[in-house]
Amino acid sequence: MKNKKDSRYLFWSRVLNPVALTIYGVACFYLYSLCQYGGVKRRMPIIIICMGLLSLWFLWCVYSNHKHEKKSQNMVLEVSKEKQYDAEKDIRRSKLWYSISCFILVGITGLTALGVYNSAVNYNGKLSWLLQDLKNKRQVEYIQRNIYEHGLQGIFDAIETRLDLPKDLYVSSDFILKFNKDGTILSFDTFLYGRNEEGETESFVITYDDKKSKKITVYLRGNVNADYDDIHKFQPLLDAMKVIPLKDTILQWEQEEFGILYAGIRNWGYNTAGIVTIDKEGNVKKEEYAMNEIVGYTISVYVPEKEDMIIPVRYIPDWETVMIEPEMIKKNDVIGYRDFDGEEAFFLDETRGYRLTVADAALGSRFYILDQTQDAGLTWQTLNKDPFSGDAGASAGITFLDEKLGFIAMSHSGGSYGELYCTEDGGVSYKKISFPPVKVPLNENETYEAFDFPGMPYLQDEKLEVLVGQGQDGDYKGGIKALYQSLDRGNTWEYVGEADDK
């Protein structure tokens, strides 16, 4: 007769049969994959099915074993020596398989646990992001969504139902908000920081998109460069929004969607395009001429994606006194091309940069001046009053390859074609570049010049190269571009061939 210990071996060897272990391994693999890569809809059903099968199998084994033991207790069997030998042989096999299956089970479980643990380590897997969200992510209901009725205060009233915000806040990245013509807020994003009551820095990444959720999402404890300079104070935006005639401002534009941008103090040089000062009573004054550089906290109201056609209205509150101190000048953290509020700029290094600023506009076309900064954009001086030699259009790029050699581009007719200009004296003067024409087949009998929208030149193996596209109306070979090369710093260009985008 089998003792209880032998019965347990037989029971567990049956439970842990190869098929059951295979199903368990599949479940563990999908559990690890879920933690590492996510995909609940794709992986969770398989895990549930596997665990369901294992549970049913275990219950069946318990029931079958219980039934067998009960039957054995009610029967007195005379067992032959041959059958007894077979039973002992089964027990030995069961003990061996039990040992092997336990080893396999522990191995599968250990490897899965290690994989799940690694996926929980910061930035290693999907599980780590879930844990980060549990720790740092907060969502709040957003009800007061009409900017005409509730202004920006509705946003912060909602957030403060779950979070205590510092009294003094600063912007680490631009505050950008979009709304439709009836005042419904569509989206906003910003990165704020401030000191709590204990004097510790707290940061808040705040985002909302009504296409994704009706809740405001706030991420806490983000890495922030908390310099606490007056340039990035957030309160001037809140104060100004209480008096800015927002509804009246957008009535002049027959559009469906509008935006608000705030980045703290901005320096507009002597450019008065769109500049409007406003006092605490809401009285506004459009600046026609600047005797001094225009510097101040700026709230830009604009039409998204159409800044090159519709000049934003840039409100500057007159009650905020701005003093430019040397310590306010800090290095620029973006070297290369920048685009802010519809104006294109290029920085050679952390402090020196150039930007194309609108000087005048008419019928959707713009005339530009070229400004230069030596202090990371805090102040700008006009370097070239007419870099495009009297042409009007929309700026389509700016770059400098060194202190002397640079390029700017202008597009016309809504991006249908463009022109490239080159400077060899650091922006003091520009000349228009001519490219050898390349004709491509229009049909069996006609050809035309397809490539008429140049991009920005770049250095390639000590040669200048540029890709010339087809503009908005081009459809030759799916919009393929022409590659040109120059061996004399952009004075003359040679056609190389057709090329995909760089």
PARO-101666 format. One record per residue (C-alpha): residue number from 1; x, y, z; residue in three letters. Coordinates in steps of 0.5 Angstrom, whole numbers, always signed. Layout:
ATOM resi    c1    c2    c3 resn
ATOM  NUM     X     Y     Z  ALA
...
END
This chain:
ATOM resi    c1    c2    c3 resn
ATOM    1    +0    +0    +0  MET
ATOM    2    +2    +7    -1  LYS
ATOM    3    +3   +12    +5  ASN
ATOM    4    +1   +19    +5  LYS
ATOM    5    +8   +21    +3  LYS
ATOM    6    +8   +17    -3  ASP
ATOM    7    +1   +19    -5  SER
ATOM    8    +3   +27    -5  ARG
ATOM    9    +9   +25   -10  TYR
ATOM   10    +4   +22   -14  LEU
ATOM   11    -1   +28   -14  PHE
ATOM   12    +4   +33   -15  TRP
ATOM   13    +8   +29   -21  SER
ATOM   14    +1   +29   -24  ARG
ATOM   15    +0   +36   -23  VAL
ATOM   16    +6   +39   -25  LEU
ATOM   17    +6   +35   -32  ASN
ATOM   18   +10   +37   -38  PRO
ATOM   19    +4   +40   -41  VAL
ATOM   20    +2   +44   -35  ALA
ATOM   21    +9   +47   -34  LEU
ATOM   22    +9   +49   -41  THR
ATOM   23    +3   +53   -40  ILE
ATOM   24    +6   +56   -34  TYR
ATOM   25   +12   +58   -38  GLY
ATOM   26    +8   +61   -43  VAL
ATOM   27    +4   +65   -38  ALA
ATOM   28   +10   +67   -35  CYS
ATOM   29   +13   +69   -41  PHE
ATOM   30    +7   +73   -43  TYR
ATOM   31    +7   +76   -36  LEU
ATOM   32   +15   +78   -37  TYR
ATOM   33   +13   +81   -44  SER
ATOM   34    +7   +85   -41  LEU
ATOM   35   +12   +88   -36  CYS
ATOM   36   +17   +90   -41  GLN
ATOM   37   +13   +92   -47  TYR
ATOM   38    +6   +93   -45  GLY
ATOM   39    +0   +91   -49  GLY
ATOM   40    -5   +89   -44  VAL
ATOM   41   -10   +88   -50  LYS
ATOM   42    -5   +83   -53  ARG
ATOM   43    -2   +79   -48  ARG
ATOM   44    -7   +79   -42  MET
ATOM   45   -12   +75   -45  PRO
ATOM   46    -7   +70   -46  ILE
ATOM   47    -4   +70   -39  ILE
ATOM   48   -12   +69   -36  ILE
ATOM   49   -13   +63   -41  ILE
ATOM   50    -6   +60   -39  CYS
ATOM   51    -8   +61   -31  MET
ATOM   52   -15   +59   -32  GLY
ATOM   53   -13   +52   -35  LEU
ATOM   54    -8   +51   -30  LEU
ATOM   55   -13   +53   -24  SER
ATOM   56   -18   +48   -28  LEU
ATOM   57   -13   +43   -28  TRP
ATOM   58   -11   +43   -21  PHE
ATOM   59   -18   +43   -19  LEU
ATOM   60   -19   +37   -23  TRP
ATOM   61   -13   +33   -20  CYS
ATOM   62   -15   +35   -13  VAL
ATOM   63   -22   +32   -14  TYR
ATOM   64   -19   +26   -18  SER
ATOM   65   -14   +25   -12  ASN
ATOM   66   -19   +25    -7  HIS
ATOM   67   -24   +21   -10  LYS
ATOM   68   -18   +16   -11  HIS
ATOM   69   -16   +16    -4  GLU
ATOM   70   -24   +15    -2  LYS
ATOM   71   -25    +9    -6  LYS
ATOM   72   -18    +6    -4  SER
ATOM   73   -20    +7    +4  GLN
ATOM   74   -27    +3    +2  ASN
ATOM   75   -24    -3    -2  MET
ATOM   76   -19    -8    +1  VAL
ATOM   77   -15   -11    -5  LEU
ATOM   78   -10   -17    -5  GLU
ATOM   79    -4   -14    -9  VAL
ATOM   80    +0   -19   -13  SER
ATOM   81    +8   -18   -12  LYS
ATOM   82    +8   -16   -20  GLU
ATOM   83    +3   -11   -19  LYS
ATOM   84    +6    -8   -12  GLN
ATOM   85   +13    -8   -16  TYR
ATOM   86    +9    -4   -22  ASP
ATOM   87    +7    +1   -16  ALA
ATOM   88   +13    +2   -13  GLU
ATOM   89   +16    +3   -20  LYS
ATOM   90   +11    +9   -21  ASP
ATOM   91   +13   +12   -14  ILE
ATOM   92   +20   +12   -16  ARG
ATOM   93   +18   +15   -23  ARG
ATOM   94   +14   +20   -19  SER
ATOM   95   +19   +22   -14  LYS
ATOM   96   +24   +23   -20  LEU
ATOM   97   +19   +27   -24  TRP
ATOM   98   +17   +31   -18  TYR
ATOM   99   +24   +33   -17  SER
ATOM  100   +25   +35   -24  ILE
ATOM  101   +19   +39   -25  SER
ATOM  102   +20   +43   -18  CYS
ATOM  103   +27   +45   -21  PHE
ATOM  104   +24   +47   -28  ILE
ATOM  105   +18   +51   -24  LEU
ATOM  106   +23   +54   -19  VAL
ATOM  107   +27   +56   -26  GLY
ATOM  108   +22   +59   -30  ILE
ATOM  109   +19   +63   -23  THR
ATOM  110   +26   +66   -22  GLY
ATOM  111   +27   +68   -29  LEU
ATOM  112   +20   +71   -29  THR
ATOM  113   +21   +75   -23  ALA
ATOM  114   +28   +77   -25  LEU
ATOM  115   +25   +80   -31  GLY
ATOM  116   +19   +83   -28  VAL
ATOM  117   +24   +86   -23  TYR
ATOM  118   +29   +89   -29  ASN
ATOM  119   +23   +92   -32  SER
ATOM  120   +21   +96   -26  ALA
ATOM  121   +28   +99   -25  VAL
ATOM  122   +27  +106   -28  ASN
ATOM  123   +27  +107   -35  TYR
ATOM  124   +28   +99   -36  ASN
ATOM  125   +21   +97   -38  GLY
ATOM  126   +13   +99   -39  LYS
ATOM  127   +13   +97   -31  LEU
ATOM  128   +17  +102   -29  SER
ATOM  129   +13  +107   -33  TRP
ATOM  130    +7  +105   -29  LEU
ATOM  131   +10  +105   -23  LEU
ATOM  132   +13  +112   -24  GLN
ATOM  133    +6  +114   -26  ASP
ATOM  134    +3  +112   -20  LEU
ATOM  135    +8  +116   -16  LYS
ATOM  136    +8  +122   -20  ASN
ATOM  137    +2  +122   -24  LYS
ATOM  138    -4  +126   -22  ARG
ATOM  139   -10  +127   -26  GLN
ATOM  140   -16  +132   -24  VAL
ATOM  141   -23  +133   -27  GLU
ATOM  142   -23  +140   -31  TYR
ATOM  143   -30  +143   -32  ILE
ATOM  144   -29  +150   -32  GLN
ATOM  145   -26  +150   -39  ARG
ATOM  146   -29  +156   -43  ASN
ATOM  147   -23  +161   -43  ILE
ATOM  148   -28  +167   -44  TYR
ATOM  149   -31  +166   -37  GLU
ATOM  150   -26  +163   -33  HIS
ATOM  151   -20  +165   -36  GLY
ATOM  152   -13  +161   -34  LEU
ATOM  153   -16  +161   -26  GLN
ATOM  154   -20  +155   -28  GLY
ATOM  155   -14  +151   -30  ILE
ATOM  156   -11  +152   -23  PHE
ATOM  157   -17  +152   -19  ASP
ATOM  158   -18  +144   -22  ALA
ATOM  159   -11  +143   -20  ILE
ATOM  160   -11  +145   -13  GLU
ATOM  161   -17  +140   -12  THR
ATOM  162   -11  +135   -11  ARG
ATOM  163    -5  +139   -11  LEU
ATOM  164    -2  +144    -7  ASP
ATOM  165    +2  +149   -12  LEU
ATOM  166    +7  +154    -9  PRO
ATOM  167    +5  +161    -9  LYS
ATOM  168   +10  +164   -14  ASP
ATOM  169   +11  +160   -20  LEU
ATOM  170   +16  +160   -26  TYR
ATOM  171   +16  +157   -33  VAL
ATOM  172   +21  +152   -35  SER
ATOM  173   +18  +151   -42  SER
ATOM  174   +13  +156   -46  ASP
ATOM  175    +6  +156   -43  PHE
ATOM  176    +2  +154   -50  ILE
ATOM  177    -6  +154   -50  LEU
ATOM  178   -10  +153   -56  LYS
ATOM  179   -18  +154   -56  PHE
ATOM  180   -23  +155   -61  ASN
ATOM  181   -28  +161   -63  LYS
ATOM  182   -33  +160   -57  ASP
ATOM  183   -28  +160   -52  GLY
ATOM  184   -27  +152   -51  THR
ATOM  185   -20  +150   -49  ILE
ATOM  186   -18  +145   -53  LEU
ATOM  187   -11  +144   -50  SER
ATOM  188    -5  +147   -46  PHE
ATOM  189    +2  +145   -44  ASP
ATOM  190    +7  +148   -39  THR
ATOM  191   +13  +146   -35  PHE
ATOM  192   +12  +150   -28  LEU
ATOM  193   +17  +150   -22  TYR
ATOM  194   +17  +153   -15  GLY
ATOM  195   +19  +153    -8  ARG
ATOM  196   +14  +149    -3  ASN
ATOM  197   +13  +152    +4  GLU
ATOM  198   +19  +148    +6  GLU
ATOM  199   +23  +152    +1  GLY
ATOM  200   +24  +146    -3  GLU
ATOM  201   +24  +146   -11  THR
ATOM  202   +17  +142   -14  GLU
ATOM  203   +16  +142   -21  SER
ATOM  204   +10  +141   -25  PHE
ATOM  205    +9  +138   -32  VAL
ATOM  206    +2  +140   -34  ILE
ATOM  207    -2  +138   -40  THR
ATOM  208    -9  +137   -43  TYR
ATOM  209   -12  +135   -49  ASP
ATOM  210   -19  +134   -50  ASP
ATOM  211   -18  +129   -56  LYS
ATOM  212   -15  +125   -51  LYS
ATOM  213   -18  +126   -44  SER
ATOM  214   -23  +131   -41  LYS
ATOM  215   -18  +131   -35  LYS
ATOM  216   -12  +135   -33  ILE
ATOM  217    -5  +131   -33  THR
ATOM  218    +0  +133   -28  VAL
ATOM  219    +7  +130   -27  TYR
ATOM  220   +11  +131   -21  LEU
ATOM  221   +18  +131   -19  ARG
ATOM  222   +21  +132   -26  GLY
ATOM  223   +28  +135   -27  ASN
ATOM  224   +28  +142   -28  VAL
ATOM  225   +33  +148   -28  ASN
ATOM  226   +31  +152   -23  ALA
ATOM  227   +34  +159   -23  ASP
ATOM  228   +28  +163   -20  TYR
ATOM  229   +30  +169   -25  ASP
ATOM  230   +25  +174   -26  ASP
ATOM  231   +25  +173   -33  ILE
ATOM  232   +21  +167   -32  HIS
ATOM  233   +16  +169   -27  LYS
ATOM  234    +9  +166   -28  PHE
ATOM  235    +4  +171   -25  GLN
ATOM  236    +5  +176   -30  PRO
ATOM  237    +1  +172   -35  LEU
ATOM  238    -5  +170   -30  LEU
ATOM  239    -5  +178   -28  ASP
ATOM  240    -5  +180   -35  ALA
ATOM  241   -10  +175   -38  MET
ATOM  242   -15  +178   -33  LYS
ATOM  243   -15  +184   -37  VAL
ATOM  244   -13  +182   -44  ILE
ATOM  245   -19  +183   -49  PRO
ATOM  246   -19  +176   -51  LEU
ATOM  247   -25  +175   -55  LYS
ATOM  248   -25  +182   -58  ASP
ATOM  249   -17  +180   -60  THR
ATOM  250   -19  +174   -64  ILE
ATOM  251   -26  +177   -68  LEU
ATOM  252   -21  +180   -73  GLN
ATOM  253   -19  +173   -75  TRP
ATOM  254   -24  +169   -79  GLU
ATOM  255   -21  +163   -76  GLN
ATOM  256   -23  +157   -72  GLU
ATOM  257   -18  +156   -67  GLU
ATOM  258   -13  +160   -63  PHE
ATOM  259    -7  +160   -59  GLY
ATOM  260    -4  +163   -53  ILE
ATOM  261    +4  +163   -52  LEU
ATOM  262    +8  +166   -46  TYR
ATOM  263   +15  +165   -44  ALA
ATOM  264   +16  +170   -39  GLY
ATOM  265   +20  +176   -41  ILE
ATOM  266   +22  +177   -49  ARG
ATOM  267   +26  +182   -52  ASN
ATOM  268   +23  +185   -59  TRP
ATOM  269   +28  +189   -61  GLY
ATOM  270   +26  +195   -65  TYR
ATOM  271   +20  +191   -68  ASN
ATOM  272   +13  +193   -67  THR
ATOM  273   +10  +188   -71  ALA
ATOM  274    +4  +186   -67  GLY
ATOM  275    +6  +189   -60  ILE
ATOM  276    +1  +192   -56  VAL
ATOM  277    +1  +195   -49  THR
ATOM  278    -4  +194   -44  ILE
ATOM  279    -6  +197   -37  ASP
ATOM  280    -9  +194   -31  LYS
ATOM  281   -16  +197   -33  GLU
ATOM  282   -15  +193   -40  GLY
ATOM  283   -14  +200   -44  ASN
ATOM  284    -9  +198   -50  VAL
ATOM  285    -4  +202   -54  LYS
ATOM  286    -1  +199   -61  LYS
ATOM  287    +6  +201   -61  GLU
ATOM  288    +7  +204   -68  GLU
ATOM  289   +15  +206   -67  TYR
ATOM  290   +20  +204   -62  ALA
ATOM  291   +25  +209   -59  MET
ATOM  292   +28  +204   -55  ASN
ATOM  293   +28  +196   -55  GLU
ATOM  294   +22  +193   -53  ILE
ATOM  295   +23  +188   -47  VAL
ATOM  296   +17  +186   -43  GLY
ATOM  297   +13  +180   -40  TYR
ATOM  298    +9  +178   -47  THR
ATOM  299    +3  +174   -48  ILE
ATOM  300    +2  +172   -55  SER
ATOM  301    -5  +171   -58  VAL
ATOM  302    -4  +168   -65  TYR
ATOM  303    -7  +163   -70  VAL
ATOM  304    -4  +156   -70  PRO
ATOM  305    +0  +154   -76  GLU
ATOM  306    -1  +161   -79  LYS
ATOM  307    +4  +165   -76  GLU
ATOM  308    +7  +167   -82  ASP
ATOM  309    +1  +170   -85  MET
ATOM  310    -3  +173   -79  ILE
ATOM  311    +2  +177   -75  ILE
ATOM  312    +0  +175   -67  PRO
ATOM  313    -2  +180   -62  VAL
ATOM  314    +3  +181   -57  ARG
ATOM  315    +1  +184   -50  TYR
ATOM  316    +6  +187   -46  ILE
ATOM  317    +3  +189   -39  PRO
ATOM  318    +5  +196   -37  ASP
ATOM  319    +5  +195   -30  TRP
ATOM  320   +11  +190   -30  GLU
ATOM  321   +17  +194   -29  THR
ATOM  322   +23  +190   -33  VAL
ATOM  323   +30  +192   -31  MET
ATOM  324   +35  +188   -35  ILE
ATOM  325   +41  +186   -31  GLU
ATOM  326   +47  +183   -33  PRO
ATOM  327   +46  +177   -28  GLU
ATOM  328   +39  +176   -32  MET
ATOM  329   +43  +174   -38  ILE
ATOM  330   +44  +167   -39  LYS
ATOM  331   +47  +162   -44  LYS
ATOM  332   +42  +159   -49  ASN
ATOM  333   +41  +152   -49  ASP
ATOM  334   +39  +151   -56  VAL
ATOM  335   +45  +151   -61  ILE
ATOM  336   +42  +151   -68  GLY
ATOM  337   +35  +152   -71  TYR
ATOM  338   +30  +155   -67  ARG
ATOM  339   +23  +157   -69  ASP
ATOM  340   +19  +161   -63  PHE
ATOM  341   +12  +165   -64  ASP
ATOM  342   +13  +164   -72  GLY
ATOM  343   +20  +167   -72  GLU
ATOM  344   +26  +163   -75  GLU
ATOM  345   +33  +164   -71  ALA
ATOM  346   +39  +160   -71  PHE
ATOM  347   +45  +160   -66  PHE
ATOM  348   +52  +159   -67  LEU
ATOM  349   +53  +158   -60  ASP
ATOM  350   +51  +159   -53  GLU
ATOM  351   +50  +166   -54  THR
ATOM  352   +51  +168   -61  ARG
ATOM  353   +45  +168   -66  GLY
ATOM  354   +41  +171   -71  TYR
ATOM  355   +33  +171   -73  ARG
ATOM  356   +29  +174   -78  LEU
ATOM  357   +24  +179   -76  THR
ATOM  358   +18  +181   -79  VAL
ATOM  359   +18  +189   -81  ALA
ATOM  360   +12  +189   -85  ASP
ATOM  361    +6  +185   -88  ALA
ATOM  362    +1  +186   -93  ALA
ATOM  363    -4  +181   -96  LEU
ATOM  364    +0  +175   -93  GLY
ATOM  365    +7  +177   -95  SER
ATOM  366   +12  +179   -90  ARG
ATOM  367   +18  +184   -91  PHE
ATOM  368   +24  +182   -86  TYR
ATOM  369   +30  +184   -82  ILE
ATOM  370   +36  +180   -80  LEU
ATOM  371   +37  +181   -72  ASP
ATOM  372   +43  +179   -68  GLN
ATOM  373   +44  +177   -61  THR
ATOM  374   +51  +177   -57  GLN
ATOM  375   +47  +175   -50  ASP
ATOM  376   +43  +169   -52  ALA
ATOM  377   +37  +173   -54  GLY
ATOM  378   +36  +177   -49  LEU
ATOM  379   +37  +183   -53  THR
ATOM  380   +37  +184   -61  TRP
ATOM  381   +40  +189   -66  GLN
ATOM  382   +39  +190   -73  THR
ATOM  383   +44  +187   -77  LEU
ATOM  384   +41  +187   -84  ASN
ATOM  385   +35  +192   -86  LYS
ATOM  386   +33  +188   -92  ASP
ATOM  387   +36  +181   -93  PRO
ATOM  388   +32  +179   -98  PHE
ATOM  389   +33  +185  -103  SER
ATOM  390   +26  +188  -103  GLY
ATOM  391   +22  +181  -104  ASP
ATOM  392   +16  +179  -100  ALA
ATOM  393   +14  +172   -98  GLY
ATOM  394   +15  +168   -92  ALA
ATOM  395   +21  +166   -89  SER
ATOM  396   +23  +159   -90  ALA
ATOM  397   +29  +157   -86  GLY
ATOM  398   +36  +160   -83  ILE
ATOM  399   +43  +157   -82  THR
ATOM  400   +50  +159   -81  PHE
ATOM  401   +55  +154   -82  LEU
ATOM  402   +61  +159   -79  ASP
ATOM  403   +61  +166   -77  GLU
ATOM  404   +61  +168   -84  LYS
ATOM  405   +58  +163   -89  LEU
ATOM  406   +50  +163   -88  GLY
ATOM  407   +44  +162   -92  PHE
ATOM  408   +36  +164   -91  ILE
ATOM  409   +30  +162   -95  ALA
ATOM  410   +24  +165   -97  MET
ATOM  411   +17  +162  -100  SER
ATOM  412   +12  +165  -104  HIS
ATOM  413    +5  +163  -106  SER
ATOM  414    +4  +159  -100  GLY
ATOM  415   +10  +155  -101  GLY
ATOM  416    +9  +153  -108  SER
ATOM  417   +16  +155  -109  TYR
ATOM  418   +22  +158  -106  GLY
ATOM  419   +29  +162  -106  GLU
ATOM  420   +35  +161  -103  LEU
ATOM  421   +40  +167  -101  TYR
ATOM  422   +47  +167   -99  CYS
ATOM  423   +52  +171   -94  THR
ATOM  424   +59  +171   -94  GLU
ATOM  425   +60  +177   -89  ASP
ATOM  426   +56  +174   -83  GLY
ATOM  427   +49  +177   -85  GLY
ATOM  428   +51  +184   -87  VAL
ATOM  429   +49  +183   -94  SER
ATOM  430   +46  +177   -98  TYR
ATOM  431   +45  +175  -105  LYS
ATOM  432   +40  +170  -109  LYS
ATOM  433   +43  +164  -111  ILE
ATOM  434   +41  +161  -118  SER
ATOM  435   +41  +153  -119  PHE
ATOM  436   +42  +150  -126  PRO
ATOM  437   +35  +148  -128  PRO
ATOM  438   +33  +141  -129  VAL
ATOM  439   +27  +139  -133  LYS
ATOM  440   +23  +133  -132  VAL
ATOM  441   +18  +130  -136  PRO
ATOM  442   +11  +132  -136  LEU
ATOM  443    +8  +128  -141  ASN
ATOM  444   +11  +124  -147  GLU
ATOM  445   +12  +131  -151  ASN
ATOM  446   +13  +136  -145  GLU
ATOM  447   +18  +137  -140  THR
ATOM  448   +18  +142  -134  TYR
ATOM  449   +22  +145  -128  GLU
ATOM  450   +20  +141  -122  ALA
ATOM  451   +25  +143  -117  PHE
ATOM  452   +24  +150  -114  ASP
ATOM  453   +24  +150  -107  PHE
ATOM  454   +31  +150  -104  PRO
ATOM  455   +32  +147   -97  GLY
ATOM  456   +38  +149   -92  MET
ATOM  457   +45  +147   -95  PRO
ATOM  458   +50  +143   -91  TYR
ATOM  459   +57  +141   -91  LEU
ATOM  460   +58  +134   -93  GLN
ATOM  461   +66  +131   -94  ASP
ATOM  462   +68  +139   -95  GLU
ATOM  463   +63  +140  -100  LYS
ATOM  464   +57  +144   -99  LEU
ATOM  465   +50  +140  -101  GLU
ATOM  466   +43  +142  -101  VAL
ATOM  467   +37  +139  -103  LEU
ATOM  468   +32  +143  -107  VAL
ATOM  469   +25  +140  -107  GLY
ATOM  470   +18  +141  -111  GLN
ATOM  471   +14  +146  -106  GLY
ATOM  472    +7  +144  -104  GLN
ATOM  473    +4  +143  -111  ASP
ATOM  474   +10  +138  -114  GLY
ATOM  475    +8  +131  -115  ASP
ATOM  476   +14  +129  -119  TYR
ATOM  477   +16  +122  -117  LYS
ATOM  478   +12  +123  -110  GLY
ATOM  479   +16  +129  -109  GLY
ATOM  480   +23  +127  -110  ILE
ATOM  481   +28  +132  -109  LYS
ATOM  482   +34  +134  -113  ALA
ATOM  483   +41  +134  -110  LEU
ATOM  484   +46  +140  -112  TYR
ATOM  485   +53  +141  -110  GLN
ATOM  486   +58  +147  -109  SER
ATOM  487   +66  +147  -109  LEU
ATOM  488   +66  +155  -108  ASP
ATOM  489   +62  +156  -101  ARG
ATOM  490   +55  +157  -105  GLY
ATOM  491   +57  +161  -110  ASN
ATOM  492   +56  +156  -116  THR
ATOM  493   +52  +150  -116  TRP
ATOM  494   +52  +143  -120  GLU
ATOM  495   +47  +138  -121  TYR
ATOM  496   +48  +131  -118  VAL
ATOM  497   +42  +128  -119  GLY
ATOM  498   +35  +126  -116  GLU
ATOM  499   +35  +124  -108  ALA
ATOM  500   +31  +122  -103  ASP
ATOM  501   +30  +127   -97  ASP
ATOM  502   +36  +128   -92  LYS
END
